[in-house]
Amino acid sequence: MVSHDKPHKPQTDKNHTFWQSLKHATRGVHFAIAHEKNLRRDVSFTIIVFVVAYLLKLSRYNFLWLALMVFLVIQAELWNSVAEYLVDLTTKHQYDYLAKIIKDLSAGIVLLTATFATVIGAIIFIPALWHLFFA
């Protein structure tokens, strides 16, 4: 039986059609969700954020801010994963000081992005929750 996880003949040239590019991009997202615990956690938080935003009847404007923040955090996580895989590929999993710096910088991007998203989320959710419970 042929495995569907890896193509029978590995592609070594550029994608030739939009659909071929879309197929590879979708595989990349599926791979990330399957193998990256932090990304799965972010997707779980995303669902919670949008359910709560819906229940609080937040404005479209606030939904857009939340969507932007979620997108930025997920994008940062994906880039962090790319950096980690590239470092591991080039160092063959051997310790290298510069590789550590690259991984730490990449993780720092995620930290700063998530912190910013948390601040924006607080700016949006705290007044809405205050209004719900105390108005």
DSSP file with accessible surface (Angstrom, degrees, kcal/mol):
  #  RESIDUE AA STRUCTURE BP1 BP2  ACC     N-H-->O    O-->H-N    N-H-->O    O-->H-N    TCO  KAPPA ALPHA  PHI   PSI    X-CA   Y-CA   Z-CA
    1    1 A M              0   0  232      0, 0.0     2,-0.4     0, 0.0     0, 0.0   0.000 360.0 360.0 360.0 140.2    0.0    0.0    0.0
    2    2 A V        -     0   0   89      1,-0.0     2,-0.2     2,-0.0     6,-0.0  -0.675 360.0-125.9 -87.1 132.4    1.2    3.5   -0.9
    3    3 A S        -     0   0   67     -2,-0.4     3,-0.2     1,-0.1    -1,-0.0  -0.567   8.8-155.3 -75.9 139.4    1.5    6.0    2.0
    4    4 A H  S    S+     0   0  168     -2,-0.2    -1,-0.1     1,-0.2    -2,-0.0   0.414  83.1  79.3 -92.7   0.7   -0.3    9.3    1.5
    5    5 A D  S    S+     0   0  143      1,-0.2    -1,-0.2     2,-0.0    -2,-0.0   0.844 101.5  30.1 -74.7 -34.8    1.9   11.1    3.9
    6    6 A K  S    S-     0   0  167     -3,-0.2    -1,-0.2     4,-0.0    -3,-0.0  -0.971  92.4-107.1-126.2 142.0    4.8   11.5    1.4
    7    7 A P        -     0   0   65      0, 0.0    -3,-0.1     0, 0.0    -4,-0.1  -0.330  25.4-125.1 -65.0 149.0    4.5   11.8   -2.4
    8    8 A H  S    S+     0   0  171      1,-0.3    -4,-0.0    -6,-0.0    -5,-0.0   0.928 105.2  28.5 -60.1 -46.1    5.6    8.7   -4.4
    9    9 A K  S    S-     0   0  178     -3,-0.0    -1,-0.3     0, 0.0     0, 0.0  -0.956  97.1-124.4-117.0 113.3    8.0   10.7   -6.4
   10   10 A P        -     0   0   92      0, 0.0     2,-0.4     0, 0.0    -2,-0.0  -0.274  22.1-123.3 -60.1 136.9    9.3   13.8   -4.5
   11   11 A Q        +     0   0   63      1,-0.1     4,-0.1     2,-0.0     3,-0.0  -0.683  35.3 168.9 -81.4 128.4    8.8   17.1   -6.2
   12   12 A T        +     0   0  140     -2,-0.4     2,-0.2     2,-0.1    -1,-0.1   0.472  55.7  67.9-117.5  -7.6   12.1   18.9   -6.7
   13   13 A D  S    S-     0   0   88      1,-0.2     3,-0.1     0, 0.0    -2,-0.0  -0.525  93.5 -76.3-106.8 178.0   11.0   21.7   -9.1
   14   14 A K        -     0   0  174     -2,-0.2    -1,-0.2     1,-0.1     2,-0.1  -0.276  54.8 -91.1 -69.8 157.5    8.7   24.7   -8.6
   15   15 A N        -     0   0   59      1,-0.1    -1,-0.1    -4,-0.1     3,-0.1  -0.431  32.9-161.5 -64.8 144.7    4.9   24.4   -8.5
   16   16 A H        +     0   0  135     -2,-0.1     2,-0.3     1,-0.1    -1,-0.1   0.628  65.6  33.6-106.4 -18.5    3.3   24.8  -11.9
   17   17 A T  S  > S-     0   0   76      1,-0.1     4,-2.1     0, 0.0     5,-0.2  -0.920  77.1-115.1-135.3 162.6   -0.3   25.6  -11.0
   18   18 A F  H  > S+     0   0  133     -2,-0.3     4,-2.9     1,-0.2     5,-0.2   0.903 117.0  53.8 -59.2 -42.4   -2.2   27.4   -8.3
   19   19 A W  H  > S+     0   0  184      1,-0.2     4,-2.4     2,-0.2    -1,-0.2   0.868 106.4  51.2 -65.8 -35.6   -3.8   24.1   -7.3
   20   20 A Q  H  > S+     0   0   42      2,-0.2     4,-2.1     1,-0.2    -1,-0.2   0.934 112.2  46.9 -65.6 -43.3   -0.4   22.4   -6.9
   21   21 A S  H  X S+     0   0   50     -4,-2.1     4,-2.6     1,-0.2    -2,-0.2   0.916 112.1  50.7 -62.7 -43.6    0.7   25.3   -4.7
   22   22 A L  H  X S+     0   0   70     -4,-2.9     4,-2.7     2,-0.2     5,-0.2   0.904 107.9  53.0 -61.8 -41.2   -2.6   25.2   -2.7
   23   23 A K  H  X S+     0   0   97     -4,-2.4     4,-2.2     1,-0.2    -1,-0.2   0.936 112.1  44.5 -60.7 -45.1   -2.1   21.4   -2.2
   24   24 A H  H  X S+     0   0   54     -4,-2.1     4,-2.1     2,-0.2    -2,-0.2   0.900 113.0  50.7 -68.3 -39.9    1.4   21.9   -0.8
   25   25 A A  H  X S+     0   0   59     -4,-2.6     4,-2.3     2,-0.2    -2,-0.2   0.921 110.2  50.1 -63.6 -41.9    0.3   24.8    1.4
   26   26 A T  H  X S+     0   0   59     -4,-2.7     4,-2.7     1,-0.2    -2,-0.2   0.912 109.1  51.7 -63.8 -41.4   -2.6   22.8    2.8
   27   27 A R  H  X S+     0   0   98     -4,-2.2     4,-2.7    -5,-0.2    -1,-0.2   0.890 108.2  52.9 -60.2 -39.4   -0.2   19.9    3.6
   28   28 A G  H  X S+     0   0   40     -4,-2.1     4,-2.5     2,-0.2    -2,-0.2   0.928 109.9  46.7 -62.8 -44.3    2.0   22.4    5.4
   29   29 A V  H  X S+     0   0   73     -4,-2.3     4,-2.6     2,-0.2     5,-0.2   0.937 113.5  48.8 -64.3 -44.4   -0.8   23.6    7.6
   30   30 A H  H  X S+     0   0  124     -4,-2.7     4,-2.5     1,-0.2    -2,-0.2   0.909 111.1  50.5 -61.1 -42.2   -1.9   20.1    8.3
   31   31 A F  H  X S+     0   0   93     -4,-2.7     4,-2.3    -5,-0.2     5,-0.2   0.933 110.7  49.1 -60.3 -46.7    1.6   19.1    9.2
   32   32 A A  H  X S+     0   0    7     -4,-2.5     4,-2.4     1,-0.2     8,-0.2   0.924 112.5  46.8 -61.5 -44.4    2.0   22.1   11.6
   33   33 A I  H  < S+     0   0   66     -4,-2.6    -1,-0.2     1,-0.2    -2,-0.2   0.910 115.6  46.6 -65.2 -38.6   -1.3   21.3   13.3
   34   34 A A  H  < S+     0   0   63     -4,-2.5    -1,-0.2    -5,-0.2    -2,-0.2   0.839 125.9  27.1 -71.8 -31.8   -0.4   17.6   13.7
   35   35 A H  H  < S+     0   0  108     -4,-2.3     2,-0.7    -5,-0.2    -2,-0.2   0.576 103.9  76.3-112.1 -11.3    3.2   18.2   14.9
   36   36 A E     X  -     0   0   27     -4,-2.4     4,-1.9    -5,-0.2     3,-0.3  -0.871  51.7-171.4-112.0 103.9    3.3   21.6   16.7
   37   37 A K  H  > S+     0   0  152     -2,-0.7     4,-2.3     1,-0.2     5,-0.2   0.884  87.2  54.6 -59.6 -41.3    1.7   21.5   20.2
   38   38 A N  H  > S+     0   0   66      1,-0.2     4,-2.4     2,-0.2    -1,-0.2   0.878 106.8  51.2 -63.4 -35.9    1.9   25.3   20.6
   39   39 A L  H  > S+     0   0    5     -3,-0.3     4,-2.5     2,-0.2    -1,-0.2   0.915 108.4  51.2 -67.8 -40.8    0.0   25.8   17.3
   40   40 A R  H  X S+     0   0  102     -4,-1.9     4,-2.2    -8,-0.2    -2,-0.2   0.911 110.2  50.3 -61.7 -39.4   -2.8   23.4   18.5
   41   41 A R  H  X S+     0   0  106     -4,-2.3     4,-2.6     1,-0.2    -2,-0.2   0.930 109.7  50.8 -63.5 -43.1   -3.0   25.4   21.7
   42   42 A D  H  X S+     0   0   12     -4,-2.4     4,-2.3     1,-0.2    -2,-0.2   0.897 108.7  50.9 -62.5 -40.1   -3.3   28.6   19.7
   43   43 A V  H  X S+     0   0   52     -4,-2.5     4,-2.2     2,-0.2    -1,-0.2   0.914 109.7  51.1 -64.3 -39.7   -6.1   27.1   17.5
   44   44 A S  H  X S+     0   0   67     -4,-2.2     4,-2.1     1,-0.2    -2,-0.2   0.932 111.1  47.4 -62.3 -45.9   -7.9   26.1   20.7
   45   45 A F  H  X S+     0   0  113     -4,-2.6     4,-3.1     1,-0.2    -1,-0.2   0.879 108.3  57.0 -61.9 -37.6   -7.6   29.6   22.1
   46   46 A T  H  X S+     0   0   29     -4,-2.3     4,-2.5     2,-0.2     5,-0.2   0.930 106.5  48.1 -59.4 -45.9   -8.8   31.0   18.8
   47   47 A I  H  X S+     0   0  102     -4,-2.2     4,-2.4     1,-0.2     5,-0.2   0.942 113.5  47.4 -60.9 -46.1  -12.0   29.0   19.0
   48   48 A I  H  X S+     0   0   95     -4,-2.1     4,-2.8     1,-0.2     5,-0.3   0.932 111.0  52.0 -60.5 -46.4  -12.5   30.2   22.6
   49   49 A V  H  X S+     0   0   38     -4,-3.1     4,-2.7     1,-0.2    -1,-0.2   0.934 113.3  43.3 -57.5 -47.4  -11.8   33.8   21.7
   50   50 A F  H  X S+     0   0   55     -4,-2.5     4,-2.3     2,-0.2    -1,-0.2   0.868 112.8  51.5 -73.7 -31.9  -14.3   33.8   18.8
   51   51 A V  H  X S+     0   0   76     -4,-2.4     4,-2.7    -5,-0.2    -2,-0.2   0.953 114.2  44.0 -65.6 -47.2  -17.0   32.0   20.8
   52   52 A V  H  X S+     0   0   51     -4,-2.8     4,-2.4    -5,-0.2    -2,-0.2   0.923 112.7  52.3 -63.6 -42.5  -16.7   34.4   23.7
   53   53 A A  H  <>S+     0   0    0     -4,-2.7     5,-2.2    -5,-0.3     4,-0.3   0.914 111.6  47.2 -60.0 -40.4  -16.6   37.4   21.2
   54   54 A Y  H ><5S+     0   0  170     -4,-2.3     3,-1.4     1,-0.2    -2,-0.2   0.934 111.8  49.4 -65.8 -46.0  -19.8   36.1   19.6
   55   55 A L  H 3<5S+     0   0  118     -4,-2.7    -2,-0.2     1,-0.3    -1,-0.2   0.842 111.3  49.5 -64.1 -33.1  -21.6   35.5   22.9
   56   56 A L  T 3<5S-     0   0   35     -4,-2.4    -1,-0.3    -5,-0.2    -2,-0.2   0.481 108.6-129.3 -82.5  -2.3  -20.6   39.1   24.0
   57   57 A K  T < 5 -     0   0  180     -3,-1.4    -3,-0.2    -4,-0.3    -2,-0.1   0.915  36.5-170.5  54.7  47.3  -22.0   40.4   20.7
   58   58 A L      < -     0   0   20     -5,-2.2    -1,-0.1    -6,-0.1    67,-0.0  -0.305  25.6 -96.4 -66.1 155.5  -18.8   42.3   20.0
   59   59 A S     >  -     0   0   57      1,-0.1     4,-2.4     4,-0.0     5,-0.2  -0.203  28.6-111.0 -68.6 162.2  -18.8   44.8   17.1
   60   60 A R  H  > S+     0   0  218      1,-0.2     4,-2.4     2,-0.2     5,-0.2   0.877 119.9  58.6 -59.2 -38.0  -17.4   43.9   13.6
   61   61 A Y  H  > S+     0   0  150      1,-0.2     4,-1.9     2,-0.2    -1,-0.2   0.926 107.7  44.6 -58.4 -47.2  -14.6   46.3   14.3
   62   62 A N  H  > S+     0   0   40      1,-0.2     4,-2.6     2,-0.2    -1,-0.2   0.881 110.4  55.0 -67.2 -37.7  -13.5   44.3   17.4
   63   63 A F  H  X S+     0   0   58     -4,-2.4     4,-2.9     1,-0.2    -1,-0.2   0.907 107.1  51.2 -59.2 -41.4  -13.9   41.0   15.6
   64   64 A L  H  X S+     0   0  122     -4,-2.4     4,-2.5     2,-0.2    -2,-0.2   0.908 109.6  49.1 -63.9 -41.8  -11.5   42.3   12.9
   65   65 A W  H  X S+     0   0   87     -4,-1.9     4,-2.4     2,-0.2    -1,-0.2   0.924 112.9  47.6 -62.2 -43.5   -9.0   43.3   15.6
   66   66 A L  H  X S+     0   0    7     -4,-2.6     4,-2.8     2,-0.2     5,-0.2   0.921 111.5  50.5 -63.6 -42.4   -9.3   39.8   17.2
   67   67 A A  H  X S+     0   0   43     -4,-2.9     4,-2.7     1,-0.2    -2,-0.2   0.916 110.4  50.0 -62.5 -41.6   -8.9   38.1   13.8
   68   68 A L  H  X S+     0   0   76     -4,-2.5     4,-2.6     2,-0.2    -1,-0.2   0.933 112.0  47.4 -61.7 -45.3   -5.8   40.2   13.1
   69   69 A M  H  X S+     0   0    8     -4,-2.4     4,-2.4     2,-0.2    -2,-0.2   0.924 112.6  48.7 -64.1 -43.6   -4.3   39.3   16.4
   70   70 A V  H  X S+     0   0   26     -4,-2.8     4,-2.6     1,-0.2     5,-0.3   0.939 112.0  49.8 -61.2 -45.8   -5.1   35.6   16.0
   71   71 A F  H  X S+     0   0  125     -4,-2.7     4,-2.8    -5,-0.2    -2,-0.2   0.923 110.7  49.6 -60.0 -43.9   -3.6   35.6   12.5
   72   72 A L  H  X S+     0   0   54     -4,-2.6     4,-2.6     2,-0.2    -1,-0.2   0.905 111.8  47.7 -65.0 -40.4   -0.4   37.3   13.7
   73   73 A V  H  X S+     0   0   16     -4,-2.4     4,-2.5     2,-0.2    -2,-0.2   0.943 114.2  46.2 -65.8 -45.9    0.1   34.8   16.5
   74   74 A I  H  X S+     0   0   42     -4,-2.6     4,-2.5     2,-0.2    -2,-0.2   0.922 113.0  50.5 -64.2 -40.0   -0.5   31.8   14.3
   75   75 A Q  H  X S+     0   0   78     -4,-2.8     4,-2.6    -5,-0.3     5,-0.2   0.928 109.9  50.2 -62.6 -42.7    1.8   33.3   11.7
   76   76 A A  H  X S+     0   0    9     -4,-2.6     4,-2.5     1,-0.2    -1,-0.2   0.910 110.2  50.8 -62.1 -41.2    4.5   33.9   14.3
   77   77 A E  H  X S+     0   0    6     -4,-2.5     4,-2.3     2,-0.2    -1,-0.2   0.914 110.3  49.2 -62.0 -43.2    4.1   30.3   15.5
   78   78 A L  H  X S+     0   0   58     -4,-2.5     4,-2.4     2,-0.2    -2,-0.2   0.929 112.0  47.4 -63.9 -43.9    4.5   29.0   11.9
   79   79 A W  H  X S+     0   0  159     -4,-2.6     4,-2.7     2,-0.2    -1,-0.2   0.880 109.8  54.2 -64.5 -36.4    7.6   31.1   11.3
   80   80 A N  H  X S+     0   0   10     -4,-2.5     4,-2.5    -5,-0.2    -1,-0.2   0.924 109.0  48.4 -61.5 -43.1    9.0   29.9   14.6
   81   81 A S  H  X S+     0   0    8     -4,-2.3     4,-2.8     2,-0.2     5,-0.2   0.913 109.8  52.1 -63.4 -42.3    8.5   26.3   13.4
   82   82 A V  H  X S+     0   0   63     -4,-2.4     4,-2.7     1,-0.2     5,-0.2   0.943 110.6  48.0 -58.4 -47.5   10.2   27.1   10.1
   83   83 A A  H  X S+     0   0   20     -4,-2.7     4,-2.7     1,-0.2     5,-0.2   0.922 112.1  49.3 -60.8 -43.9   13.2   28.5   11.9
   84   84 A E  H  X S+     0   0   58     -4,-2.5     4,-2.7     1,-0.2    -1,-0.2   0.928 112.6  46.5 -63.4 -43.9   13.4   25.5   14.2
   85   85 A Y  H  X S+     0   0  100     -4,-2.8     4,-2.6     2,-0.2    -1,-0.2   0.909 113.3  49.3 -65.5 -40.2   13.2   23.0   11.4
   86   86 A L  H  X S+     0   0   98     -4,-2.7     4,-2.6    -5,-0.2     5,-0.2   0.919 112.4  47.7 -64.6 -42.4   15.8   24.9    9.3
   87   87 A V  H  X S+     0   0    9     -4,-2.7     4,-2.6    -5,-0.2     6,-0.3   0.941 113.3  47.8 -63.0 -46.4   18.2   25.2   12.3
   88   88 A D  H  X>S+     0   0   35     -4,-2.7     4,-1.1    -5,-0.2     5,-1.1   0.896 112.4  50.4 -62.6 -38.1   17.8   21.4   13.0
   89   89 A L  H  <5S+     0   0  122     -4,-2.6    -2,-0.2    -5,-0.2    -1,-0.2   0.936 115.3  41.1 -64.1 -45.5   18.3   20.6    9.4
   90   90 A T  H  <5S+     0   0  105     -4,-2.6    -2,-0.2     1,-0.2    -1,-0.2   0.810 121.9  39.6 -77.4 -29.0   21.5   22.6    9.1
   91   91 A T  H ><5S-     0   0   27     -4,-2.6     3,-1.4    -5,-0.2    -1,-0.2   0.528  99.1-131.9 -95.0  -6.3   23.0   21.7   12.4
   92   92 A K  T 3<5S-     0   0  156     -4,-1.1    -3,-0.2     1,-0.3    -4,-0.1   0.878  70.4 -59.4  53.8  40.2   21.9   18.0   12.1
   93   93 A H  T 3 <S+     0   0  143     -5,-1.1     2,-0.3    -6,-0.3    -1,-0.3   0.688 105.2 135.5  63.9  21.6   20.5   18.4   15.7
   94   94 A Q    <   -     0   0  141     -3,-1.4    -1,-0.2    -6,-0.2     2,-0.1  -0.790  64.0 -99.6 -96.8 146.3   24.0   19.3   17.1
   95   95 A Y        +     0   0  169     -2,-0.3     2,-0.3    -3,-0.1     3,-0.1  -0.370  46.6 168.9 -66.2 134.5   24.4   22.1   19.5
   96   96 A D     >  -     0   0   77      1,-0.1     4,-2.3    -2,-0.1     5,-0.2  -0.970  34.9-138.1-145.7 131.8   25.6   25.4   18.0
   97   97 A Y  H  > S+     0   0  151     -2,-0.3     4,-2.2     1,-0.2     5,-0.1   0.908 106.0  47.9 -59.3 -44.2   25.5   28.7   19.8
   98   98 A L  H  > S+     0   0  115      1,-0.2     4,-2.5     2,-0.2    -1,-0.2   0.881 109.2  54.3 -65.7 -35.3   24.3   30.7   16.7
   99   99 A A  H  > S+     0   0    9      2,-0.2     4,-2.5     1,-0.2    -1,-0.2   0.910 107.5  50.8 -63.1 -40.7   21.6   28.1   16.2
  100  100 A K  H  X S+     0   0   88     -4,-2.3     4,-2.8     2,-0.2    -2,-0.2   0.923 109.5  50.4 -61.9 -43.3   20.5   28.6   19.8
  101  101 A I  H  X S+     0   0   55     -4,-2.2     4,-3.0     2,-0.2     5,-0.2   0.929 109.8  50.4 -61.4 -43.9   20.3   32.4   19.2
  102  102 A I  H  X S+     0   0   83     -4,-2.5     4,-2.4     1,-0.2    -2,-0.2   0.940 113.1  45.5 -60.2 -46.3   18.2   31.9   16.1
  103  103 A K  H  X S+     0   0   62     -4,-2.5     4,-2.5     1,-0.2    -1,-0.2   0.909 113.7  49.3 -64.6 -40.8   15.8   29.6   17.9
  104  104 A D  H  X S+     0   0   83     -4,-2.8     4,-2.2     2,-0.2    -2,-0.2   0.912 111.7  48.7 -65.2 -42.4   15.6   32.0   20.9
  105  105 A L  H  X S+     0   0  114     -4,-3.0     4,-1.8     2,-0.2    -2,-0.2   0.919 111.4  50.0 -61.7 -43.2   15.0   35.0   18.6
  106  106 A S  H  X S+     0   0   11     -4,-2.4     4,-1.5    -5,-0.2    -2,-0.2   0.917 111.1  48.1 -63.2 -42.2   12.3   33.1   16.8
  107  107 A A  H  X S+     0   0   45     -4,-2.5     4,-2.6     1,-0.2    -1,-0.2   0.868 107.3  58.1 -65.8 -34.0   10.6   32.2   20.1
  108  108 A G  H  X S+     0   0   26     -4,-2.2     4,-2.8     2,-0.2     5,-0.2   0.868 101.0  55.5 -62.3 -37.2   11.0   35.9   21.1
  109  109 A I  H  X S+     0   0   97     -4,-1.8     4,-2.4     2,-0.2    -1,-0.2   0.930 109.2  46.9 -60.3 -44.6    8.9   36.9   18.1
  110  110 A V  H  X S+     0   0   15     -4,-1.5     4,-3.0   -34,-0.2     5,-0.3   0.934 111.8  51.1 -63.2 -44.5    6.1   34.5   19.2
  111  111 A L  H  X S+     0   0  113     -4,-2.6     4,-2.5     1,-0.2    -2,-0.2   0.938 112.7  44.4 -59.4 -48.5    6.3   35.9   22.7
  112  112 A L  H  X S+     0   0  127     -4,-2.8     4,-2.5     2,-0.2    -1,-0.2   0.911 115.0  48.6 -64.7 -40.4    6.1   39.5   21.7
  113  113 A T  H  X S+     0   0   32     -4,-2.4     4,-2.6    -5,-0.2    -2,-0.2   0.932 113.1  46.8 -65.2 -45.0    3.3   38.8   19.2
  114  114 A A  H  X S+     0   0   34     -4,-3.0     4,-2.4     2,-0.2    -2,-0.2   0.883 111.7  51.9 -65.3 -36.9    1.3   36.8   21.8
  115  115 A T  H  X S+     0   0   71     -4,-2.5     4,-2.3    -5,-0.3    -2,-0.2   0.942 110.9  47.1 -64.5 -45.2    1.9   39.6   24.4
  116  116 A F  H  X S+     0   0  106     -4,-2.5     4,-2.6     1,-0.2     5,-0.2   0.921 111.9  50.8 -61.7 -42.7    0.6   42.2   22.0
  117  117 A A  H  X S+     0   0   17     -4,-2.6     4,-2.8     1,-0.2    -1,-0.2   0.892 109.1  51.7 -62.8 -38.0   -2.4   40.0   21.1
  118  118 A T  H  X S+     0   0   99     -4,-2.4     4,-2.6     2,-0.2    -1,-0.2   0.913 109.4  49.3 -65.4 -42.0   -3.2   39.6   24.8
  119  119 A V  H  X S+     0   0   75     -4,-2.3     4,-2.6     2,-0.2    -2,-0.2   0.944 113.2  46.4 -62.2 -47.0   -3.1   43.3   25.4
  120  120 A I  H  X S+     0   0   23     -4,-2.6     4,-2.0     1,-0.2    -2,-0.2   0.925 112.3  51.4 -61.8 -42.8   -5.4   43.9   22.4
  121  121 A G  H  X S+     0   0   13     -4,-2.8     4,-3.6    -5,-0.2     5,-0.3   0.914 110.2  48.9 -59.9 -41.5   -7.7   41.1   23.7
  122  122 A A  H  X S+     0   0   37     -4,-2.6     4,-2.2     1,-0.2    -2,-0.2   0.922 108.5  53.3 -64.8 -42.4   -7.8   42.7   27.2
  123  123 A I  H  < S+     0   0  111     -4,-2.6    -1,-0.2     1,-0.2    -2,-0.2   0.875 118.7  36.8 -59.9 -35.5   -8.6   46.1   25.7
  124  124 A I  H  X S+     0   0   13     -4,-2.0     4,-1.0    -5,-0.2    -2,-0.2   0.921 123.4  38.0 -83.1 -46.7  -11.5   44.5   23.8
  125  125 A F  H  X S+     0   0   30     -4,-3.6     4,-3.0    -5,-0.2     5,-0.3   0.858 104.4  63.3 -81.0 -36.5  -12.8   42.0   26.3
  126  126 A I  H  X S+     0   0  107     -4,-2.2     4,-2.9    -5,-0.3     5,-0.2   0.950 107.1  42.9 -60.0 -49.1  -12.4   43.7   29.7
  127  127 A P  H  > S+     0   0   77      0, 0.0     4,-2.7     0, 0.0    -1,-0.2   0.910 115.3  50.6 -62.8 -37.5  -14.9   46.5   28.9
  128  128 A A  H  X S+     0   0   23     -4,-1.0     4,-2.0     2,-0.2    -2,-0.2   0.919 114.2  43.4 -65.4 -42.4  -17.4   44.1   27.3
  129  129 A L  H  X S+     0   0   65     -4,-3.0     4,-2.4     2,-0.2     5,-0.3   0.890 112.7  53.0 -69.3 -39.4  -17.2   41.8   30.4
  130  130 A W  H  X S+     0   0  161     -4,-2.9     4,-2.9    -5,-0.3     5,-0.3   0.939 110.6  47.5 -58.8 -46.7  -17.4   44.7   32.7
  131  131 A H  H  X S+     0   0  133     -4,-2.7     4,-1.3    -5,-0.2    -1,-0.2   0.888 111.7  51.3 -61.9 -40.6  -20.6   45.9   30.9
  132  132 A L  H  < S+     0   0  104     -4,-2.0    -1,-0.2    -5,-0.2    -2,-0.2   0.912 122.0  29.2 -64.2 -43.2  -22.0   42.4   31.0
  133  133 A F  H  < S+     0   0  143     -4,-2.4    -2,-0.2     1,-0.1    -1,-0.2   0.740 132.0  28.3 -92.5 -25.3  -21.5   41.9   34.8
  134  134 A F  H  <        0   0  138     -4,-2.9    -3,-0.2    -5,-0.3    -2,-0.2   0.398 360.0 360.0-122.1   1.6  -21.7   45.4   36.2
  135  135 A A     <        0   0   98     -4,-1.3    -4,-0.0    -5,-0.3     0, 0.0  -0.580 360.0 360.0-100.7 360.0  -24.0   47.5   34.0
